[in-house]
Amino acid sequence: PGTPVVGTWIARNIETPDGDAIADGGMAMVATISDAGTIAFNITGDQLGYCDPGPDCTITGTWTHTDNTVTIDSGTGNATVNYSIDGDIMTWTGTIGGVATEIVFNRLL
């Protein structure tokens, strides 16, 4: 991979000011980030309004990377998040859909 964010990641926490959409709401999300600059989020049980209509969807788009940020363009707007990676755990922090969000992912092997 050209960057450490490339891979398949499963969200284990999606924290917003309203709580954890995974632990509290049963939502699931898998992010597939390709070296070619494409990204796909497979979402089930959407609790945050990402799917329209919901509750399940796949959101696709493109991504770019600079230093410790990832910018995602899904065609309906951009989201820029800061990220950190520690082994097989990646954490995103930023504003997604106008909401302060922290997502913790585990890399799928």
C-alpha positions as CSV (number, residue, x, y, z in Angstrom):
1,P,0.0,0.0,0.0
2,G,1.1,3.5,-0.8
3,T,-0.1,4.8,2.6
4,P,-1.0,3.1,5.9
5,V,-4.7,3.9,5.6
6,V,-5.1,1.6,2.6
7,G,-6.9,-1.6,3.5
8,T,-10.2,-2.8,4.8
9,W,-11.2,-1.5,8.2
10,I,-14.2,-2.4,10.5
11,A,-15.5,0.4,12.8
12,R,-15.6,-0.7,16.4
13,N,-16.8,2.7,17.8
14,I,-18.5,5.6,16.1
15,E,-18.7,8.3,18.8
16,T,-20.7,11.5,18.4
17,P,-22.0,13.8,21.1
18,D,-25.1,11.6,21.2
19,G,-23.1,8.4,22.1
20,D,-21.6,5.4,20.3
21,A,-23.7,4.5,17.2
22,I,-22.2,0.9,17.3
23,A,-22.5,0.0,21.0
24,D,-25.7,2.0,21.6
25,G,-27.5,1.7,18.3
26,G,-26.3,-1.5,16.6
27,M,-24.8,0.2,13.6
28,A,-22.0,-1.4,11.6
29,M,-19.5,0.1,9.1
30,V,-16.7,-1.4,7.0
31,A,-14.4,1.0,5.1
32,T,-12.5,-0.2,2.1
33,I,-9.8,2.2,1.1
34,S,-7.9,1.5,-2.1
35,D,-4.5,2.5,-3.2
36,A,-6.2,3.9,-6.4
37,G,-7.9,6.7,-4.4
38,T,-11.3,5.1,-4.1
39,I,-13.2,4.5,-0.8
40,A,-16.3,2.6,0.0
41,F,-18.3,2.5,3.3
42,N,-20.6,-0.5,3.7
43,I,-23.1,0.6,6.4
44,T,-25.8,-1.5,8.1
45,G,-28.3,-0.3,10.7
46,D,-27.4,3.4,10.0
47,Q,-28.0,5.5,13.2
48,L,-26.4,8.8,11.9
49,G,-28.2,9.6,8.7
50,Y,-25.4,8.6,6.4
51,C,-27.7,6.3,4.3
52,D,-30.5,8.0,2.4
53,P,-32.7,6.0,2.3
54,G,-31.5,3.7,5.1
55,P,-30.9,1.8,7.1
56,D,-28.3,0.0,5.0
57,C,-26.2,1.3,2.1
58,T,-22.8,1.5,0.5
59,I,-21.3,5.0,0.1
60,T,-18.6,5.4,-2.4
61,G,-16.2,8.2,-3.3
62,T,-12.6,9.2,-3.5
63,W,-10.0,10.1,-0.9
64,T,-6.8,12.0,-0.7
65,H,-4.1,11.9,2.0
66,T,-1.8,14.6,3.4
67,D,0.3,14.2,6.5
68,N,-2.1,13.0,9.1
69,T,-5.4,13.9,7.4
70,V,-7.7,12.1,5.0
71,T,-10.2,14.0,2.8
72,I,-13.2,12.1,1.5
73,D,-15.4,13.2,-1.3
74,S,-18.5,11.2,-1.6
75,G,-20.1,13.4,-4.3
76,T,-22.3,15.1,-1.7
77,G,-19.6,17.1,0.0
78,N,-16.2,16.6,1.6
79,A,-15.2,15.4,5.0
80,T,-11.7,15.9,6.3
81,V,-10.6,13.9,9.3
82,N,-7.3,13.6,11.3
83,Y,-6.1,10.1,11.7
84,S,-3.7,8.1,13.8
85,I,-2.6,4.5,13.4
86,D,-1.3,2.2,16.1
87,G,-0.7,-1.3,14.8
88,D,-4.0,-2.5,13.4
89,I,-6.1,0.3,15.0
90,M,-6.9,3.5,13.1
91,T,-8.6,6.4,14.8
92,W,-10.4,9.2,12.8
93,T,-11.4,12.5,14.4
94,G,-13.2,15.3,12.7
95,T,-16.5,16.6,11.6
96,I,-18.6,14.3,9.4
97,G,-21.9,15.6,8.2
98,G,-21.7,18.6,10.4
99,V,-21.2,16.4,13.6
100,A,-18.1,16.0,15.7
101,T,-17.2,12.4,15.3
102,E,-14.5,9.9,16.4
103,I,-14.3,6.6,14.6
104,V,-12.0,3.8,15.8
105,F,-11.4,1.1,13.2
106,N,-9.7,-2.4,13.4
107,R,-7.8,-3.5,10.3
108,L,-9.3,-6.6,8.7
109,L,-6.6,-9.1,7.8
